[in-house]
Amino acid sequence: MKLSKTEEQLMQHLWKLEKAFMKDILEQYNDPKPATTTIATLLKRMTDKGYVSYATFGKSREYYPLIKKEDYFSKHVNGLIKNFFNDSASQFASFFTKKTNLTKKELEDLRKLIDNEIKKK
């Protein structure tokens, strides 16, 4: 199951904190901060989806992510390539390099990354 945008925002905070109580999570938000009940609802949904778990300390819960940020991102990029680019990384790369206004330096850096990956294979 995918995370909603608000769930992804909360997940970003959890990835940053690694482990957090409700008050720690709320501190990560800019004003106006969401209601505690809103965050509790999001955490419940994310727990049900298998993205978050918690340890209980008395009446408090310390939440932590069950999926790494890199793994979540990788899964979604691969889904994007499959669904929008006919499962073709080349089509994705072509679109990405032509339509994202990358600078010459960014394209050169990207080429170096690709060249390094080719050398590893």
Biotite code that builds the C-alpha atoms (Angstrom):
import biotite.structure as struc

atoms = struc.array([
    struc.Atom([0.000, 0.000, 0.000], chain_id="A", res_id=1, res_name="MET", atom_name="CA", element="C"),
    struc.Atom([1.183, 3.487, -0.823], chain_id="A", res_id=2, res_name="LYS", atom_name="CA", element="C"),
    struc.Atom([1.456, 6.285, 1.678], chain_id="A", res_id=3, res_name="LEU", atom_name="CA", element="C"),
    struc.Atom([-0.598, 9.444, 1.238], chain_id="A", res_id=4, res_name="SER", atom_name="CA", element="C"),
    struc.Atom([1.209, 12.779, 0.953], chain_id="A", res_id=5, res_name="LYS", atom_name="CA", element="C"),
    struc.Atom([0.545, 13.591, 4.610], chain_id="A", res_id=6, res_name="THR", atom_name="CA", element="C"),
    struc.Atom([1.755, 10.115, 5.620], chain_id="A", res_id=7, res_name="GLU", atom_name="CA", element="C"),
    struc.Atom([4.903, 10.573, 3.516], chain_id="A", res_id=8, res_name="GLU", atom_name="CA", element="C"),
    struc.Atom([5.547, 13.909, 5.233], chain_id="A", res_id=9, res_name="GLN", atom_name="CA", element="C"),
    struc.Atom([5.254, 12.241, 8.642], chain_id="A", res_id=10, res_name="LEU", atom_name="CA", element="C"),
    struc.Atom([7.467, 9.388, 7.431], chain_id="A", res_id=11, res_name="MET", atom_name="CA", element="C"),
    struc.Atom([10.138, 11.923, 6.425], chain_id="A", res_id=12, res_name="GLN", atom_name="CA", element="C"),
    struc.Atom([10.184, 13.123, 10.038], chain_id="A", res_id=13, res_name="HIS", atom_name="CA", element="C"),
    struc.Atom([10.432, 9.548, 11.355], chain_id="A", res_id=14, res_name="LEU", atom_name="CA", element="C"),
    struc.Atom([13.301, 8.722, 9.001], chain_id="A", res_id=15, res_name="TRP", atom_name="CA", element="C"),
    struc.Atom([15.106, 11.820, 10.210], chain_id="A", res_id=16, res_name="LYS", atom_name="CA", element="C"),
    struc.Atom([14.496, 11.086, 13.893], chain_id="A", res_id=17, res_name="LEU", atom_name="CA", element="C"),
    struc.Atom([14.830, 7.268, 13.592], chain_id="A", res_id=18, res_name="GLU", atom_name="CA", element="C"),
    struc.Atom([12.745, 6.818, 16.773], chain_id="A", res_id=19, res_name="LYS", atom_name="CA", element="C"),
    struc.Atom([10.294, 9.325, 18.194], chain_id="A", res_id=20, res_name="ALA", atom_name="CA", element="C"),
    struc.Atom([7.548, 9.914, 20.701], chain_id="A", res_id=21, res_name="PHE", atom_name="CA", element="C"),
    struc.Atom([4.478, 11.909, 19.664], chain_id="A", res_id=22, res_name="MET", atom_name="CA", element="C"),
    struc.Atom([5.913, 15.165, 21.100], chain_id="A", res_id=23, res_name="LYS", atom_name="CA", element="C"),
    struc.Atom([9.135, 14.660, 19.108], chain_id="A", res_id=24, res_name="ASP", atom_name="CA", element="C"),
    struc.Atom([7.177, 14.207, 15.905], chain_id="A", res_id=25, res_name="ILE", atom_name="CA", element="C"),
    struc.Atom([5.010, 17.269, 16.530], chain_id="A", res_id=26, res_name="LEU", atom_name="CA", element="C"),
    struc.Atom([8.140, 19.383, 17.100], chain_id="A", res_id=27, res_name="GLU", atom_name="CA", element="C"),
    struc.Atom([9.260, 18.600, 13.538], chain_id="A", res_id=28, res_name="GLN", atom_name="CA", element="C"),
    struc.Atom([6.250, 20.366, 11.999], chain_id="A", res_id=29, res_name="TYR", atom_name="CA", element="C"),
    struc.Atom([6.151, 24.071, 11.237], chain_id="A", res_id=30, res_name="ASN", atom_name="CA", element="C"),
    struc.Atom([3.419, 26.245, 12.712], chain_id="A", res_id=31, res_name="ASP", atom_name="CA", element="C"),
    struc.Atom([0.529, 25.813, 12.583], chain_id="A", res_id=32, res_name="PRO", atom_name="CA", element="C"),
    struc.Atom([1.261, 22.309, 13.844], chain_id="A", res_id=33, res_name="LYS", atom_name="CA", element="C"),
    struc.Atom([-1.234, 19.536, 13.135], chain_id="A", res_id=34, res_name="PRO", atom_name="CA", element="C"),
    struc.Atom([-3.413, 18.323, 15.986], chain_id="A", res_id=35, res_name="ALA", atom_name="CA", element="C"),
    struc.Atom([-2.107, 15.449, 18.095], chain_id="A", res_id=36, res_name="THR", atom_name="CA", element="C"),
    struc.Atom([-5.179, 13.448, 17.072], chain_id="A", res_id=37, res_name="THR", atom_name="CA", element="C"),
    struc.Atom([-4.305, 13.964, 13.394], chain_id="A", res_id=38, res_name="THR", atom_name="CA", element="C"),
    struc.Atom([-0.788, 12.626, 13.913], chain_id="A", res_id=39, res_name="ILE", atom_name="CA", element="C"),
    struc.Atom([-2.150, 9.728, 15.984], chain_id="A", res_id=40, res_name="ALA", atom_name="CA", element="C"),
    struc.Atom([-4.557, 8.829, 13.173], chain_id="A", res_id=41, res_name="THR", atom_name="CA", element="C"),
    struc.Atom([-1.777, 8.967, 10.575], chain_id="A", res_id=42, res_name="LEU", atom_name="CA", element="C"),
    struc.Atom([0.490, 6.811, 12.737], chain_id="A", res_id=43, res_name="LEU", atom_name="CA", element="C"),
    struc.Atom([-2.305, 4.258, 13.205], chain_id="A", res_id=44, res_name="LYS", atom_name="CA", element="C"),
    struc.Atom([-2.858, 4.061, 9.437], chain_id="A", res_id=45, res_name="ARG", atom_name="CA", element="C"),
    struc.Atom([0.879, 3.785, 8.779], chain_id="A", res_id=46, res_name="MET", atom_name="CA", element="C"),
    struc.Atom([1.174, 1.042, 11.390], chain_id="A", res_id=47, res_name="THR", atom_name="CA", element="C"),
    struc.Atom([-1.730, -0.827, 9.759], chain_id="A", res_id=48, res_name="ASP", atom_name="CA", element="C"),
    struc.Atom([0.009, -0.504, 6.369], chain_id="A", res_id=49, res_name="LYS", atom_name="CA", element="C"),
    struc.Atom([3.233, -1.950, 7.819], chain_id="A", res_id=50, res_name="GLY", atom_name="CA", element="C"),
    struc.Atom([5.414, 1.138, 7.481], chain_id="A", res_id=51, res_name="TYR", atom_name="CA", element="C"),
    struc.Atom([5.661, 2.040, 11.173], chain_id="A", res_id=52, res_name="VAL", atom_name="CA", element="C"),
    struc.Atom([5.773, 0.214, 14.474], chain_id="A", res_id=53, res_name="SER", atom_name="CA", element="C"),
    struc.Atom([6.211, 1.281, 18.066], chain_id="A", res_id=54, res_name="TYR", atom_name="CA", element="C"),
    struc.Atom([7.498, 0.269, 21.474], chain_id="A", res_id=55, res_name="ALA", atom_name="CA", element="C"),
    struc.Atom([5.313, 0.968, 24.491], chain_id="A", res_id=56, res_name="THR", atom_name="CA", element="C"),
    struc.Atom([6.751, 2.688, 27.560], chain_id="A", res_id=57, res_name="PHE", atom_name="CA", element="C"),
    struc.Atom([3.962, 2.993, 30.124], chain_id="A", res_id=58, res_name="GLY", atom_name="CA", element="C"),
    struc.Atom([1.283, 5.043, 28.383], chain_id="A", res_id=59, res_name="LYS", atom_name="CA", element="C"),
    struc.Atom([3.690, 6.422, 25.774], chain_id="A", res_id=60, res_name="SER", atom_name="CA", element="C"),
    struc.Atom([4.616, 4.981, 22.415], chain_id="A", res_id=61, res_name="ARG", atom_name="CA", element="C"),
    struc.Atom([7.958, 5.404, 20.701], chain_id="A", res_id=62, res_name="GLU", atom_name="CA", element="C"),
    struc.Atom([7.430, 5.115, 16.951], chain_id="A", res_id=63, res_name="TYR", atom_name="CA", element="C"),
    struc.Atom([9.988, 3.966, 14.411], chain_id="A", res_id=64, res_name="TYR", atom_name="CA", element="C"),
    struc.Atom([9.973, 3.239, 10.656], chain_id="A", res_id=65, res_name="PRO", atom_name="CA", element="C"),
    struc.Atom([9.906, -0.354, 9.419], chain_id="A", res_id=66, res_name="LEU", atom_name="CA", element="C"),
    struc.Atom([11.150, 0.572, 5.953], chain_id="A", res_id=67, res_name="ILE", atom_name="CA", element="C"),
    struc.Atom([14.301, 2.461, 5.029], chain_id="A", res_id=68, res_name="LYS", atom_name="CA", element="C"),
    struc.Atom([13.904, 5.717, 3.127], chain_id="A", res_id=69, res_name="LYS", atom_name="CA", element="C"),
    struc.Atom([16.093, 4.391, 0.304], chain_id="A", res_id=70, res_name="GLU", atom_name="CA", element="C"),
    struc.Atom([13.973, 1.232, -0.037], chain_id="A", res_id=71, res_name="ASP", atom_name="CA", element="C"),
    struc.Atom([10.727, 3.230, -0.103], chain_id="A", res_id=72, res_name="TYR", atom_name="CA", element="C"),
    struc.Atom([12.079, 5.621, -2.713], chain_id="A", res_id=73, res_name="PHE", atom_name="CA", element="C"),
    struc.Atom([13.523, 2.803, -4.830], chain_id="A", res_id=74, res_name="SER", atom_name="CA", element="C"),
    struc.Atom([10.213, 0.942, -4.862], chain_id="A", res_id=75, res_name="LYS", atom_name="CA", element="C"),
    struc.Atom([8.364, 4.040, -6.035], chain_id="A", res_id=76, res_name="HIS", atom_name="CA", element="C"),
    struc.Atom([10.896, 4.997, -8.700], chain_id="A", res_id=77, res_name="VAL", atom_name="CA", element="C"),
    struc.Atom([10.758, 1.442, -10.057], chain_id="A", res_id=78, res_name="ASN", atom_name="CA", element="C"),
    struc.Atom([6.947, 1.623, -10.060], chain_id="A", res_id=79, res_name="GLY", atom_name="CA", element="C"),
    struc.Atom([7.115, 4.932, -11.898], chain_id="A", res_id=80, res_name="LEU", atom_name="CA", element="C"),
    struc.Atom([9.424, 3.451, -14.530], chain_id="A", res_id=81, res_name="ILE", atom_name="CA", element="C"),
    struc.Atom([7.163, 0.420, -14.935], chain_id="A", res_id=82, res_name="LYS", atom_name="CA", element="C"),
    struc.Atom([3.881, 2.333, -15.094], chain_id="A", res_id=83, res_name="ASN", atom_name="CA", element="C"),
    struc.Atom([4.849, 5.443, -17.051], chain_id="A", res_id=84, res_name="PHE", atom_name="CA", element="C"),
    struc.Atom([7.858, 4.404, -19.124], chain_id="A", res_id=85, res_name="PHE", atom_name="CA", element="C"),
    struc.Atom([6.910, 0.894, -20.293], chain_id="A", res_id=86, res_name="ASN", atom_name="CA", element="C"),
    struc.Atom([9.344, -0.650, -17.799], chain_id="A", res_id=87, res_name="ASP", atom_name="CA", element="C"),
    struc.Atom([12.198, 1.033, -19.679], chain_id="A", res_id=88, res_name="SER", atom_name="CA", element="C"),
    struc.Atom([14.933, 2.717, -17.647], chain_id="A", res_id=89, res_name="ALA", atom_name="CA", element="C"),
    struc.Atom([16.241, 4.232, -20.893], chain_id="A", res_id=90, res_name="SER", atom_name="CA", element="C"),
    struc.Atom([12.917, 5.979, -21.577], chain_id="A", res_id=91, res_name="GLN", atom_name="CA", element="C"),
    struc.Atom([12.891, 7.242, -17.998], chain_id="A", res_id=92, res_name="PHE", atom_name="CA", element="C"),
    struc.Atom([16.486, 8.509, -18.270], chain_id="A", res_id=93, res_name="ALA", atom_name="CA", element="C"),
    struc.Atom([15.695, 10.232, -21.560], chain_id="A", res_id=94, res_name="SER", atom_name="CA", element="C"),
    struc.Atom([12.672, 11.967, -20.067], chain_id="A", res_id=95, res_name="PHE", atom_name="CA", element="C"),
    struc.Atom([14.549, 12.836, -16.865], chain_id="A", res_id=96, res_name="PHE", atom_name="CA", element="C"),
    struc.Atom([17.535, 14.384, -18.619], chain_id="A", res_id=97, res_name="THR", atom_name="CA", element="C"),
    struc.Atom([15.484, 16.324, -21.187], chain_id="A", res_id=98, res_name="LYS", atom_name="CA", element="C"),
    struc.Atom([12.555, 17.559, -19.121], chain_id="A", res_id=99, res_name="LYS", atom_name="CA", element="C"),
    struc.Atom([14.037, 18.458, -15.729], chain_id="A", res_id=100, res_name="THR", atom_name="CA", element="C"),
    struc.Atom([16.208, 21.458, -16.648], chain_id="A", res_id=101, res_name="ASN", atom_name="CA", element="C"),
    struc.Atom([19.405, 19.920, -15.324], chain_id="A", res_id=102, res_name="LEU", atom_name="CA", element="C"),
    struc.Atom([22.506, 22.070, -15.600], chain_id="A", res_id=103, res_name="THR", atom_name="CA", element="C"),
    struc.Atom([25.529, 20.944, -17.600], chain_id="A", res_id=104, res_name="LYS", atom_name="CA", element="C"),
    struc.Atom([27.346, 20.260, -14.312], chain_id="A", res_id=105, res_name="LYS", atom_name="CA", element="C"),
    struc.Atom([24.463, 18.121, -13.017], chain_id="A", res_id=106, res_name="GLU", atom_name="CA", element="C"),
    struc.Atom([24.416, 16.135, -16.269], chain_id="A", res_id=107, res_name="LEU", atom_name="CA", element="C"),
    struc.Atom([28.186, 15.626, -16.035], chain_id="A", res_id=108, res_name="GLU", atom_name="CA", element="C"),
    struc.Atom([27.830, 14.447, -12.433], chain_id="A", res_id=109, res_name="ASP", atom_name="CA", element="C"),
    struc.Atom([25.075, 12.085, -13.528], chain_id="A", res_id=110, res_name="LEU", atom_name="CA", element="C"),
    struc.Atom([27.331, 10.715, -16.275], chain_id="A", res_id=111, res_name="ARG", atom_name="CA", element="C"),
    struc.Atom([30.082, 10.061, -13.695], chain_id="A", res_id=112, res_name="LYS", atom_name="CA", element="C"),
    struc.Atom([27.621, 8.167, -11.491], chain_id="A", res_id=113, res_name="LEU", atom_name="CA", element="C"),
    struc.Atom([26.519, 6.022, -14.431], chain_id="A", res_id=114, res_name="ILE", atom_name="CA", element="C"),
    struc.Atom([30.110, 5.411, -15.542], chain_id="A", res_id=115, res_name="ASP", atom_name="CA", element="C"),
    struc.Atom([31.024, 4.295, -12.016], chain_id="A", res_id=116, res_name="ASN", atom_name="CA", element="C"),
    struc.Atom([28.082, 1.885, -11.921], chain_id="A", res_id=117, res_name="GLU", atom_name="CA", element="C"),
    struc.Atom([29.102, 0.453, -15.325], chain_id="A", res_id=118, res_name="ILE", atom_name="CA", element="C"),
    struc.Atom([32.629, -0.172, -14.023], chain_id="A", res_id=119, res_name="LYS", atom_name="CA", element="C"),
    struc.Atom([31.214, -2.105, -11.054], chain_id="A", res_id=120, res_name="LYS", atom_name="CA", element="C"),
    struc.Atom([29.281, -4.525, -13.285], chain_id="A", res_id=121, res_name="LYS", atom_name="CA", element="C"),
])
